[in-house]
Amino acid sequence: MTDLRELLAQNIKKYRKIKGFSQETLAEKAGTSTTHIGMVEIGKKFPSPRMLEKIAEALGIDTPELFNTGTVVFMPMNGKSVERLHREIVNDFHEFEKNVIGKIKNLQ
């Protein structure tokens, strides 16, 4: 069984890095000190339930994700479903493709 503090520390650090946040940025967004975030990330402190919620919110994840033992990382994309994101990517690609083909035709 994984130590809860260790799991929390690893996940906060992982999600913080995914977001590109420094400890200072995360601390500001969560309304705490950089020292507190640092101590949590090395497993020396365990945040209160309210602070866990604030940290998760600052990271843009649901609080239970802070205790996820899986290797799959899911970062919500502004409330968009995976299917919607897929459609947007495909549409963007098709638009890009049309623009490139149009430019090639203009060169001929």
Buried (B, 14 or more C-beta within 10 A) or exposed (E): EEEEBEBBBBBBBBBBEEBEBEBEBBBBBBEBEBEBBBBBBEBEBEBEEEBBBBBBBBBBBEBEBBEBEEEEEEEEEEEEEEEEEEEEEEEEEEEEEEEEEEEEEEEE
